[in-house]
Amino acid sequence: MSAKITISGKEHDVLCGSTICDAVRALGLAPDAFIFMMDGRPVPMDTVMVDGTAVKAVKVASGG
């Protein structure tokens, strides 16, 4: 079973059954720094990744 998350153009295989948040943390990144997209639509970071899931992480920039 395979799920994938793409961050900064690099595709990562992640564990099925984990949330997007947990998968990003396992890669050593802060999930709050991204918006997550599936099929061109934003999804919450607590979405559970199942076999065939493909997620794209878009870096969020903010400041004052």
mmCIF file as Biopython writes it, N, C-alpha, C and O atoms, coordinates in Angstrom:
data_model
#
loop_
_atom_site.group_PDB
_atom_site.id
_atom_site.type_symbol
_atom_site.label_atom_id
_atom_site.label_alt_id
_atom_site.label_comp_id
_atom_site.label_asym_id
_atom_site.label_entity_id
_atom_site.label_seq_id
_atom_site.pdbx_PDB_ins_code
_atom_site.Cartn_x
_atom_site.Cartn_y
_atom_site.Cartn_z
_atom_site.occupancy
_atom_site.B_iso_or_equiv
_atom_site.auth_seq_id
_atom_site.auth_asym_id
_atom_site.pdbx_PDB_model_num
ATOM 1   N N  . MET A ? 1  ? 0.848  -1.171 0.000  1.0 0.0 1  A 1 
ATOM 2   C CA . MET A ? 1  ? 0.000  0.000  0.000  1.0 0.0 1  A 1 
ATOM 3   C C  . MET A ? 1  ? 0.895  1.238  0.000  1.0 0.0 1  A 1 
ATOM 4   O O  . MET A ? 1  ? 1.956  1.263  0.625  1.0 0.0 1  A 1 
ATOM 5   N N  . SER A ? 2  ? 0.439  2.256  -0.716 1.0 0.0 2  A 1 
ATOM 6   C CA . SER A ? 2  ? 1.287  3.415  -0.890 1.0 0.0 2  A 1 
ATOM 7   C C  . SER A ? 2  ? 0.479  4.710  -0.874 1.0 0.0 2  A 1 
ATOM 8   O O  . SER A ? 2  ? -0.584 4.809  -1.487 1.0 0.0 2  A 1 
ATOM 9   N N  . ALA A ? 3  ? 1.001  5.678  -0.170 1.0 0.0 3  A 1 
ATOM 10  C CA . ALA A ? 3  ? 0.468  7.039  -0.184 1.0 0.0 3  A 1 
ATOM 11  C C  . ALA A ? 3  ? 1.667  7.948  -0.404 1.0 0.0 3  A 1 
ATOM 12  O O  . ALA A ? 3  ? 2.784  7.622  -0.004 1.0 0.0 3  A 1 
ATOM 13  N N  . LYS A ? 4  ? 1.431  9.085  -1.041 1.0 0.0 4  A 1 
ATOM 14  C CA . LYS A ? 4  ? 2.532  9.984  -1.358 1.0 0.0 4  A 1 
ATOM 15  C C  . LYS A ? 4  ? 2.184  11.414 -0.989 1.0 0.0 4  A 1 
ATOM 16  O O  . LYS A ? 4  ? 1.033  11.841 -1.079 1.0 0.0 4  A 1 
ATOM 17  N N  . ILE A ? 5  ? 3.215  12.144 -0.570 1.0 0.0 5  A 1 
ATOM 18  C CA . ILE A ? 5  ? 3.055  13.567 -0.321 1.0 0.0 5  A 1 
ATOM 19  C C  . ILE A ? 5  ? 4.198  14.288 -1.037 1.0 0.0 5  A 1 
ATOM 20  O O  . ILE A ? 5  ? 5.362  13.910 -0.902 1.0 0.0 5  A 1 
ATOM 21  N N  . THR A ? 6  ? 3.860  15.313 -1.788 1.0 0.0 6  A 1 
ATOM 22  C CA . THR A ? 6  ? 4.851  16.081 -2.532 1.0 0.0 6  A 1 
ATOM 23  C C  . THR A ? 6  ? 5.080  17.406 -1.820 1.0 0.0 6  A 1 
ATOM 24  O O  . THR A ? 6  ? 4.150  18.179 -1.589 1.0 0.0 6  A 1 
ATOM 25  N N  . ILE A ? 7  ? 6.344  17.648 -1.478 1.0 0.0 7  A 1 
ATOM 26  C CA . ILE A ? 7  ? 6.740  18.861 -0.778 1.0 0.0 7  A 1 
ATOM 27  C C  . ILE A ? 7  ? 7.907  19.478 -1.547 1.0 0.0 7  A 1 
ATOM 28  O O  . ILE A ? 7  ? 8.935  18.831 -1.750 1.0 0.0 7  A 1 
ATOM 29  N N  . SER A ? 8  ? 7.745  20.720 -1.969 1.0 0.0 8  A 1 
ATOM 30  C CA . SER A ? 8  ? 8.789  21.436 -2.719 1.0 0.0 8  A 1 
ATOM 31  C C  . SER A ? 8  ? 9.264  20.640 -3.930 1.0 0.0 8  A 1 
ATOM 32  O O  . SER A ? 8  ? 10.457 20.604 -4.230 1.0 0.0 8  A 1 
ATOM 33  N N  . GLY A ? 9  ? 8.319  20.002 -4.623 1.0 0.0 9  A 1 
ATOM 34  C CA . GLY A ? 9  ? 8.632  19.258 -5.834 1.0 0.0 9  A 1 
ATOM 35  C C  . GLY A ? 9  ? 9.214  17.875 -5.605 1.0 0.0 9  A 1 
ATOM 36  O O  . GLY A ? 9  ? 9.466  17.151 -6.568 1.0 0.0 9  A 1 
ATOM 37  N N  . LYS A ? 10 ? 9.435  17.487 -4.351 1.0 0.0 10 A 1 
ATOM 38  C CA . LYS A ? 10 ? 9.999  16.170 -4.044 1.0 0.0 10 A 1 
ATOM 39  C C  . LYS A ? 10 ? 8.907  15.270 -3.489 1.0 0.0 10 A 1 
ATOM 40  O O  . LYS A ? 10 ? 8.210  15.637 -2.544 1.0 0.0 10 A 1 
ATOM 41  N N  . GLU A ? 11 ? 8.763  14.090 -4.083 1.0 0.0 11 A 1 
ATOM 42  C CA . GLU A ? 11 ? 7.727  13.142 -3.672 1.0 0.0 11 A 1 
ATOM 43  C C  . GLU A ? 11 ? 8.258  12.216 -2.577 1.0 0.0 11 A 1 
ATOM 44  O O  . GLU A ? 11 ? 9.357  11.671 -2.674 1.0 0.0 11 A 1 
ATOM 45  N N  . HIS A ? 12 ? 7.445  12.057 -1.535 1.0 0.0 12 A 1 
ATOM 46  C CA . HIS A ? 12 ? 7.815  11.202 -0.403 1.0 0.0 12 A 1 
ATOM 47  C C  . HIS A ? 12 ? 6.762  10.105 -0.239 1.0 0.0 12 A 1 
ATOM 48  O O  . HIS A ? 12 ? 5.565  10.390 -0.264 1.0 0.0 12 A 1 
ATOM 49  N N  . ASP A ? 13 ? 7.195  8.857  -0.071 1.0 0.0 13 A 1 
ATOM 50  C CA . ASP A ? 13 ? 6.283  7.775  0.283  1.0 0.0 13 A 1 
ATOM 51  C C  . ASP A ? 13 ? 6.010  7.875  1.773  1.0 0.0 13 A 1 
ATOM 52  O O  . ASP A ? 13 ? 6.931  8.060  2.568  1.0 0.0 13 A 1 
ATOM 53  N N  . VAL A ? 14 ? 4.742  7.752  2.150  1.0 0.0 14 A 1 
ATOM 54  C CA . VAL A ? 14 ? 4.371  7.848  3.563  1.0 0.0 14 A 1 
ATOM 55  C C  . VAL A ? 14 ? 3.527  6.649  3.960  1.0 0.0 14 A 1 
ATOM 56  O O  . VAL A ? 14 ? 2.990  5.937  3.112  1.0 0.0 14 A 1 
ATOM 57  N N  . LEU A ? 15 ? 3.422  6.444  5.244  1.0 0.0 15 A 1 
ATOM 58  C CA . LEU A ? 15 ? 2.707  5.310  5.799  1.0 0.0 15 A 1 
ATOM 59  C C  . LEU A ? 15 ? 1.191  5.481  5.658  1.0 0.0 15 A 1 
ATOM 60  O O  . LEU A ? 15 ? 0.632  6.471  6.129  1.0 0.0 15 A 1 
ATOM 61  N N  . CYS A ? 16 ? 0.537  4.532  5.020  1.0 0.0 16 A 1 
ATOM 62  C CA . CYS A ? 16 ? -0.926 4.551  4.928  1.0 0.0 16 A 1 
ATOM 63  C C  . CYS A ? 16 ? -1.499 4.405  6.336  1.0 0.0 16 A 1 
ATOM 64  O O  . CYS A ? 16 ? -0.953 3.683  7.171  1.0 0.0 16 A 1 
ATOM 65  N N  . GLY A ? 17 ? -2.592 5.092  6.582  1.0 0.0 17 A 1 
ATOM 66  C CA . GLY A ? 17 ? -3.234 5.044  7.888  1.0 0.0 17 A 1 
ATOM 67  C C  . GLY A ? 17 ? -2.818 6.183  8.790  1.0 0.0 17 A 1 
ATOM 68  O O  . GLY A ? 17 ? -3.441 6.408  9.827  1.0 0.0 17 A 1 
ATOM 69  N N  . SER A ? 18 ? -1.775 6.906  8.416  1.0 0.0 18 A 1 
ATOM 70  C CA . SER A ? 18 ? -1.371 8.056  9.214  1.0 0.0 18 A 1 
ATOM 71  C C  . SER A ? 18 ? -2.071 9.307  8.686  1.0 0.0 18 A 1 
ATOM 72  O O  . SER A ? 18 ? -2.532 9.347  7.545  1.0 0.0 18 A 1 
ATOM 73  N N  . THR A ? 19 ? -2.139 10.310 9.528  1.0 0.0 19 A 1 
ATOM 74  C CA . THR A ? 19 ? -2.705 11.578 9.071  1.0 0.0 19 A 1 
ATOM 75  C C  . THR A ? 19 ? -1.638 12.341 8.286  1.0 0.0 19 A 1 
ATOM 76  O O  . THR A ? 19 ? -0.448 12.044 8.386  1.0 0.0 19 A 1 
ATOM 77  N N  . ILE A ? 20 ? -2.077 13.318 7.512  1.0 0.0 20 A 1 
ATOM 78  C CA . ILE A ? 20 ? -1.131 14.167 6.798  1.0 0.0 20 A 1 
ATOM 79  C C  . ILE A ? 20 ? -0.195 14.832 7.802  1.0 0.0 20 A 1 
ATOM 80  O O  . ILE A ? 20 ? 1.013  14.906 7.576  1.0 0.0 20 A 1 
ATOM 81  N N  . CYS A ? 21 ? -0.744 15.306 8.892  1.0 0.0 21 A 1 
ATOM 82  C CA . CYS A ? 21 ? 0.040  15.970 9.940  1.0 0.0 21 A 1 
ATOM 83  C C  . CYS A ? 21 ? 1.151  15.040 10.458 1.0 0.0 21 A 1 
ATOM 84  O O  . CYS A ? 21 ? 2.308  15.451 10.545 1.0 0.0 21 A 1 
ATOM 85  N N  . ASP A ? 22 ? 0.809  13.815 10.795 1.0 0.0 22 A 1 
ATOM 86  C CA . ASP A ? 22 ? 1.794  12.855 11.307 1.0 0.0 22 A 1 
ATOM 87  C C  . ASP A ? 22 ? 2.855  12.527 10.252 1.0 0.0 22 A 1 
ATOM 88  O O  . ASP A ? 22 ? 4.036  12.389 10.573 1.0 0.0 22 A 1 
ATOM 89  N N  . ALA A ? 23 ? 2.428  12.404 8.999  1.0 0.0 23 A 1 
ATOM 90  C CA . ALA A ? 23 ? 3.365  12.085 7.917  1.0 0.0 23 A 1 
ATOM 91  C C  . ALA A ? 23 ? 4.379  13.209 7.721  1.0 0.0 23 A 1 
ATOM 92  O O  . ALA A ? 23 ? 5.567  12.949 7.528  1.0 0.0 23 A 1 
ATOM 93  N N  . VAL A ? 24 ? 3.914  14.451 7.771  1.0 0.0 24 A 1 
ATOM 94  C CA . VAL A ? 24 ? 4.810  15.594 7.594  1.0 0.0 24 A 1 
ATOM 95  C C  . VAL A ? 24 ? 5.769  15.702 8.785  1.0 0.0 24 A 1 
ATOM 96  O O  . VAL A ? 24 ? 6.954  15.981 8.603  1.0 0.0 24 A 1 
ATOM 97  N N  . ARG A ? 25 ? 5.267  15.486 9.983  1.0 0.0 25 A 1 
ATOM 98  C CA . ARG A ? 25 ? 6.141  15.501 11.171 1.0 0.0 25 A 1 
ATOM 99  C C  . ARG A ? 25 ? 7.205  14.406 11.076 1.0 0.0 25 A 1 
ATOM 100 O O  . ARG A ? 25 ? 8.353  14.624 11.464 1.0 0.0 25 A 1 
ATOM 101 N N  . ALA A ? 26 ? 6.830  13.232 10.562 1.0 0.0 26 A 1 
ATOM 102 C CA . ALA A ? 26 ? 7.786  12.131 10.414 1.0 0.0 26 A 1 
ATOM 103 C C  . ALA A ? 26 ? 8.910  12.490 9.435  1.0 0.0 26 A 1 
ATOM 104 O O  . ALA A ? 26 ? 9.999  11.920 9.495  1.0 0.0 26 A 1 
ATOM 105 N N  . LEU A ? 27 ? 8.640  13.430 8.542  1.0 0.0 27 A 1 
ATOM 106 C CA . LEU A ? 27 ? 9.660  13.901 7.600  1.0 0.0 27 A 1 
ATOM 107 C C  . LEU A ? 27 ? 10.512 15.010 8.208  1.0 0.0 27 A 1 
ATOM 108 O O  . LEU A ? 27 ? 11.419 15.529 7.556  1.0 0.0 27 A 1 
ATOM 109 N N  . GLY A ? 28 ? 10.219 15.378 9.469  1.0 0.0 28 A 1 
ATOM 110 C CA . GLY A ? 28 ? 10.989 16.392 10.161 1.0 0.0 28 A 1 
ATOM 111 C C  . GLY A ? 28 ? 10.575 17.817 9.837  1.0 0.0 28 A 1 
ATOM 112 O O  . GLY A ? 28 ? 11.349 18.755 10.031 1.0 0.0 28 A 1 
ATOM 113 N N  . LEU A ? 29 ? 9.351  17.980 9.341  1.0 0.0 29 A 1 
ATOM 114 C CA . LEU A ? 29 ? 8.854  19.306 8.963  1.0 0.0 29 A 1 
ATOM 115 C C  . LEU A ? 29 ? 7.684  19.721 9.848  1.0 0.0 29 A 1 
ATOM 116 O O  . LEU A ? 29 ? 7.042  18.885 10.482 1.0 0.0 29 A 1 
ATOM 117 N N  . ALA A ? 30 ? 7.419  21.013 9.880  1.0 0.0 30 A 1 
ATOM 118 C CA . ALA A ? 30 ? 6.309  21.558 10.663 1.0 0.0 30 A 1 
ATOM 119 C C  . ALA A ? 30 ? 5.060  21.625 9.784  1.0 0.0 30 A 1 
ATOM 120 O O  . ALA A ? 30 ? 5.044  22.383 8.814  1.0 0.0 30 A 1 
ATOM 121 N N  . PRO A ? 31 ? 4.019  20.859 10.094 1.0 0.0 31 A 1 
ATOM 122 C CA . PRO A ? 31 ? 2.819  20.842 9.258  1.0 0.0 31 A 1 
ATOM 123 C C  . PRO A ? 31 ? 2.111  22.190 9.174  1.0 0.0 31 A 1 
ATOM 124 O O  . PRO A ? 31 ? 1.437  22.467 8.182  1.0 0.0 31 A 1 
ATOM 125 N N  . ASP A ? 32 ? 2.252  23.028 10.191 1.0 0.0 32 A 1 
ATOM 126 C CA . ASP A ? 32 ? 1.598  24.340 10.171 1.0 0.0 32 A 1 
ATOM 127 C C  . ASP A ? 32 ? 2.180  25.274 9.113  1.0 0.0 32 A 1 
ATOM 128 O O  . ASP A ? 32 ? 1.611  26.333 8.849  1.0 0.0 32 A 1 
ATOM 129 N N  . ALA A ? 33 ? 3.296  24.901 8.507  1.0 0.0 33 A 1 
ATOM 130 C CA . ALA A ? 33 ? 3.943  25.728 7.496  1.0 0.0 33 A 1 
ATOM 131 C C  . ALA A ? 33 ? 3.377  25.482 6.094  1.0 0.0 33 A 1 
ATOM 132 O O  . ALA A ? 33 ? 3.840  26.078 5.122  1.0 0.0 33 A 1 
ATOM 133 N N  . PHE A ? 34 ? 2.364  24.592 5.994  1.0 0.0 34 A 1 
ATOM 134 C CA . PHE A ? 34 ? 1.849  24.203 4.684  1.0 0.0 34 A 1 
ATOM 135 C C  . PHE A ? 34 ? 0.326  24.221 4.626  1.0 0.0 34 A 1 
ATOM 136 O O  . PHE A ? 34 ? -0.360 24.114 5.642  1.0 0.0 34 A 1 
ATOM 137 N N  . ILE A ? 35 ? -0.173 24.359 3.410  1.0 0.0 35 A 1 
ATOM 138 C CA . ILE A ? 35 ? -1.570 24.054 3.089  1.0 0.0 35 A 1 
ATOM 139 C C  . ILE A ? 35 ? -1.511 22.767 2.281  1.0 0.0 35 A 1 
ATOM 140 O O  . ILE A ? 35 ? -0.658 22.629 1.404  1.0 0.0 35 A 1 
ATOM 141 N N  . PHE A ? 36 ? -2.399 21.829 2.559  1.0 0.0 36 A 1 
ATOM 142 C CA . PHE A ? 36 ? -2.370 20.530 1.900  1.0 0.0 36 A 1 
ATOM 143 C C  . PHE A ? 36 ? -3.499 20.419 0.891  1.0 0.0 36 A 1 
ATOM 144 O O  . PHE A ? 36 ? -4.645 20.756 1.186  1.0 0.0 36 A 1 
ATOM 145 N N  . MET A ? 37 ? -3.166 19.944 -0.303 1.0 0.0 37 A 1 
ATOM 146 C CA . MET A ? 37 ? -4.110 19.869 -1.411 1.0 0.0 37 A 1 
ATOM 147 C C  . MET A ? 37 ? -4.237 18.427 -1.911 1.0 0.0 37 A 1 
ATOM 148 O O  . MET A ? 37 ? -3.251 17.702 -2.041 1.0 0.0 37 A 1 
ATOM 149 N N  . MET A ? 38 ? -5.488 18.040 -2.187 1.0 0.0 38 A 1 
ATOM 150 C CA . MET A ? 38 ? -5.768 16.764 -2.850 1.0 0.0 38 A 1 
ATOM 151 C C  . MET A ? 38 ? -6.719 17.077 -3.997 1.0 0.0 38 A 1 
ATOM 152 O O  . MET A ? 38 ? -7.762 17.698 -3.794 1.0 0.0 38 A 1 
ATOM 153 N N  . ASP A ? 39 ? -6.361 16.649 -5.192 1.0 0.0 39 A 1 
ATOM 154 C CA . ASP A ? 39 ? -7.178 16.906 -6.378 1.0 0.0 39 A 1 
ATOM 155 C C  . ASP A ? 39 ? -7.485 18.390 -6.536 1.0 0.0 39 A 1 
ATOM 156 O O  . ASP A ? 39 ? -8.586 18.760 -6.944 1.0 0.0 39 A 1 
ATOM 157 N N  . GLY A ? 40 ? -6.515 19.240 -6.214 1.0 0.0 40 A 1 
ATOM 158 C CA . GLY A ? 40 ? -6.663 20.673 -6.385 1.0 0.0 40 A 1 
ATOM 159 C C  . GLY A ? 40 ? -7.492 21.380 -5.332 1.0 0.0 40 A 1 
ATOM 160 O O  . GLY A ? 40 ? -7.792 22.566 -5.472 1.0 0.0 40 A 1 
ATOM 161 N N  . ARG A ? 41 ? -7.865 20.671 -4.286 1.0 0.0 41 A 1 
ATOM 162 C CA . ARG A ? 41 ? -8.691 21.259 -3.215 1.0 0.0 41 A 1 
ATOM 163 C C  . ARG A ? 41 ? -7.966 21.136 -1.876 1.0 0.0 41 A 1 
ATOM 164 O O  . ARG A ? 41 ? -7.328 20.119 -1.604 1.0 0.0 41 A 1 
ATOM 165 N N  . PRO A ? 42 ? -8.064 22.171 -1.042 1.0 0.0 42 A 1 
ATOM 166 C CA . PRO A ? 42 ? -7.431 22.085 0.279  1.0 0.0 42 A 1 
ATOM 167 C C  . PRO A ? 42 ? -8.127 21.050 1.162  1.0 0.0 42 A 1 
ATOM 168 O O  . PRO A ? 42 ? -9.349 20.901 1.124  1.0 0.0 42 A 1 
ATOM 169 N N  . VAL A ? 43 ? -7.336 20.348 1.945  1.0 0.0 43 A 1 
ATOM 170 C CA . VAL A ? 43 ? -7.863 19.357 2.889  1.0 0.0 43 A 1 
ATOM 171 C C  . VAL A ? 43 ? -7.247 19.616 4.260  1.0 0.0 43 A 1 
ATOM 172 O O  . VAL A ? 43 ? -6.141 20.151 4.348  1.0 0.0 43 A 1 
ATOM 173 N N  . PRO A ? 44 ? -7.953 19.242 5.336  1.0 0.0 44 A 1 
ATOM 174 C CA . PRO A ? 44 ? -7.389 19.427 6.675  1.0 0.0 44 A 1 
ATOM 175 C C  . PRO A ? 44 ? -6.190 18.511 6.920  1.0 0.0 44 A 1 
ATOM 176 O O  . PRO A ? 44 ? -6.092 17.430 6.339  1.0 0.0 44 A 1 
ATOM 177 N N  . MET A ? 45 ? -5.289 18.952 7.779  1.0 0.0 45 A 1 
ATOM 178 C CA . MET A ? 45 ? -4.094 18.153 8.048  1.0 0.0 45 A 1 
ATOM 179 C C  . MET A ? 45 ? -4.385 16.897 8.859  1.0 0.0 45 A 1 
ATOM 180 O O  . MET A ? 45 ? -3.505 16.050 9.017  1.0 0.0 45 A 1 
ATOM 181 N N  . ASP A ? 46 ? -5.612 16.760 9.378  1.0 0.0 46 A 1 
ATOM 182 C CA . ASP A ? 46 ? -5.958 15.517 10.089 1.0 0.0 46 A 1 
ATOM 183 C C  . ASP A ? 46 ? -6.586 14.476 9.157  1.0 0.0 46 A 1 
ATOM 184 O O  . ASP A ? 46 ? -7.120 13.471 9.625  1.0 0.0 46 A 1 
ATOM 185 N N  . THR A ? 47 ? -6.526 14.710 7.841  1.0 0.0 47 A 1 
ATOM 186 C CA . THR A ? 47 ? -7.003 13.746 6.853  1.0 0.0 47 A 1 
ATOM 187 C C  . THR A ? 47 ? -6.131 12.494 6.915  1.0 0.0 47 A 1 
ATOM 188 O O  . THR A ? 47 ? -4.903 12.588 6.904  1.0 0.0 47 A 1 
ATOM 189 N N  . VAL A ? 48 ? -6.762 11.324 6.980  1.0 0.0 48 A 1 
ATOM 190 C CA . VAL A ? 48 ? -6.036 10.057 7.026  1.0 0.0 48 A 1 
ATOM 191 C C  . VAL A ? 48 ? -5.651 9.645  5.604  1.0 0.0 48 A 1 
ATOM 192 O O  . VAL A ? 48 ? -6.483 9.640  4.696  1.0 0.0 48 A 1 
ATOM 193 N N  . MET A ? 49 ? -4.392 9.307  5.434  1.0 0.0 49 A 1 
ATOM 194 C CA . MET A ? 49 ? -3.889 8.902  4.125  1.0 0.0 49 A 1 
ATOM 195 C C  . MET A ? 49 ? -4.102 7.408  3.940  1.0 0.0 49 A 1 
ATOM 196 O O  . MET A ? 49 ? -3.687 6.601  4.772  1.0 0.0 49 A 1 
ATOM 197 N N  . VAL A ? 50 ? -4.755 7.047  2.835  1.0 0.0 50 A 1 
ATOM 198 C CA . VAL A ? 50 ? -5.026 5.653  2.508  1.0 0.0 50 A 1 
ATOM 199 C C  . VAL A ? 50 ? -4.270 5.298  1.232  1.0 0.0 50 A 1 
ATOM 200 O O  . VAL A ? 50 ? -3.653 6.161  0.608  1.0 0.0 50 A 1 
ATOM 201 N N  . ASP A ? 51 ? -4.321 4.027  0.848  1.0 0.0 51 A 1 
ATOM 202 C CA . ASP A ? 51 ? -3.638 3.568  -0.356 1.0 0.0 51 A 1 
ATOM 203 C C  . ASP A ? 51 ? -4.069 4.408  -1.555 1.0 0.0 51 A 1 
ATOM 204 O O  . ASP A ? 51 ? -5.263 4.564  -1.811 1.0 0.0 51 A 1 
ATOM 205 N N  . GLY A ? 52 ? -3.113 4.938  -2.276 1.0 0.0 52 A 1 
ATOM 206 C CA . GLY A ? 52 ? -3.396 5.737  -3.457 1.0 0.0 52 A 1 
ATOM 207 C C  . GLY A ? 52 ? -3.542 7.225  -3.198 1.0 0.0 52 A 1 
ATOM 208 O O  . GLY A ? 52 ? -3.690 8.003  -4.140 1.0 0.0 52 A 1 
ATOM 209 N N  . THR A ? 53 ? -3.503 7.636  -1.931 1.0 0.0 53 A 1 
ATOM 210 C CA . THR A ? 53 ? -3.613 9.060  -1.608 1.0 0.0 53 A 1 
ATOM 211 C C  . THR A ? 53 ? -2.407 9.807  -2.165 1.0 0.0 53 A 1 
ATOM 212 O O  . THR A ? 53 ? -1.264 9.376  -2.014 1.0 0.0 53 A 1 
ATOM 213 N N  . ALA A ? 54 ? -2.685 10.933 -2.808 1.0 0.0 54 A 1 
ATOM 214 C CA . ALA A ? 54 ? -1.623 11.818 -3.287 1.0 0.0 54 A 1 
ATOM 215 C C  . ALA A ? 54 ? -1.919 13.218 -2.776 1.0 0.0 54 A 1 
ATOM 216 O O  . ALA A ? 54 ? -2.959 13.799 -3.086 1.0 0.0 54 A 1 
ATOM 217 N N  . VAL A ? 55 ? -1.003 13.746 -1.998 1.0 0.0 55 A 1 
ATOM 218 C CA . VAL A ? 55 ? -1.172 15.061 -1.374 1.0 0.0 55 A 1 
ATOM 219 C C  . VAL A ? 55 ? -0.052 15.975 -1.853 1.0 0.0 55 A 1 
ATOM 220 O O  . VAL A ? 55 ? 1.096  15.548 -1.983 1.0 0.0 55 A 1 
ATOM 221 N N  . LYS A ? 56 ? -0.389 17.221 -2.110 1.0 0.0 56 A 1 
ATOM 222 C CA . LYS A ? 56 ? 0.616  18.226 -2.441 1.0 0.0 56 A 1 
ATOM 223 C C  . LYS A ? 56 ? 0.637  19.243 -1.304 1.0 0.0 56 A 1 
ATOM 224 O O  . LYS A ? 56 ? -0.404 19.774 -0.916 1.0 0.0 56 A 1 
ATOM 225 N N  . ALA A ? 57 ? 1.821  19.507 -0.776 1.0 0.0 57 A 1 
ATOM 226 C CA . ALA A ? 57 ? 1.983  20.496 0.293  1.0 0.0 57 A 1 
ATOM 227 C C  . ALA A ? 57 ? 2.448  21.800 -0.330 1.0 0.0 57 A 1 
ATOM 228 O O  . ALA A ? 57 ? 3.437  21.831 -1.062 1.0 0.0 57 A 1 
ATOM 229 N N  . VAL A ? 58 ? 1.730  22.878 -0.037 1.0 0.0 58 A 1 
ATOM 230 C CA . VAL A ? 58 ? 2.065  24.201 -0.541 1.0 0.0 58 A 1 
ATOM 231 C C  . VAL A ? 58 ? 2.565  25.038 0.639  1.0 0.0 58 A 1 
ATOM 232 O O  . VAL A ? 58 ? 1.858  25.207 1.632  1.0 0.0 58 A 1 
ATOM 233 N N  . LYS A ? 59 ? 3.767  25.549 0.524  1.0 0.0 59 A 1 
ATOM 234 C CA . LYS A ? 59 ? 4.373  26.345 1.600  1.0 0.0 59 A 1 
ATOM 235 C C  . LYS A ? 59 ? 3.595  27.637 1.803  1.0 0.0 59 A 1 
ATOM 236 O O  . LYS A ? 59 ? 3.253  28.325 0.842  1.0 0.0 59 A 1 
ATOM 237 N N  . VAL A ? 60 ? 3.321  27.959 3.060  1.0 0.0 60 A 1 
ATOM 238 C CA . VAL A ? 60 ? 2.593  29.177 3.413  1.0 0.0 60 A 1 
ATOM 239 C C  . VAL A ? 60 ? 3.622  30.221 3.833  1.0 0.0 60 A 1 
ATOM 240 O O  . VAL A ? 60 ? 4.519  29.939 4.628  1.0 0.0 60 A 1 
ATOM 241 N N  . ALA A ? 61 ? 3.484  31.412 3.300  1.0 0.0 61 A 1 
ATOM 242 C CA . ALA A ? 61 ? 4.367  32.516 3.696  1.0 0.0 61 A 1 
ATOM 243 C C  . ALA A ? 61 ? 3.525  33.593 4.353  1.0 0.0 61 A 1 
ATOM 244 O O  . ALA A ? 61 ? 2.479  33.984 3.835  1.0 0.0 61 A 1 
ATOM 245 N N  . SER A ? 62 ? 3.986  34.061 5.486  1.0 0.0 62 A 1 
ATOM 246 C CA . SER A ? 62 ? 3.274  35.130 6.153  1.0 0.0 62 A 1 
ATOM 247 C C  . SER A ? 62 ? 4.266  36.020 6.872  1.0 0.0 62 A 1 
ATOM 248 O O  . SER A ? 62 ? 5.418  35.644 7.088  1.0 0.0 62 A 1 
ATOM 249 N N  . GLY A ? 63 ? 3.825  37.155 7.224  1.0 0.0 63 A 1 
ATOM 250 C CA . GLY A ? 63 ? 4.714  38.067 7.934  1.0 0.0 63 A 1 
ATOM 251 C C  . GLY A ? 63 ? 4.058  39.422 8.052  1.0 0.0 63 A 1 
ATOM 252 O O  . GLY A ? 63 ? 2.935  39.635 7.594  1.0 0.0 63 A 1 
ATOM 253 N N  . GLY A ? 64 ? 4.749  40.294 8.647  1.0 0.0 64 A 1 
ATOM 254 C CA . GLY A ? 64 ? 4.184  41.611 8.866  1.0 0.0 64 A 1 
ATOM 255 C C  . GLY A ? 64 ? 5.021  42.713 8.323  1.0 0.0 64 A 1 
ATOM 256 O O  . GLY A ? 64 ? 4.655  43.883 8.442  1.0 0.0 64 A 1 
#
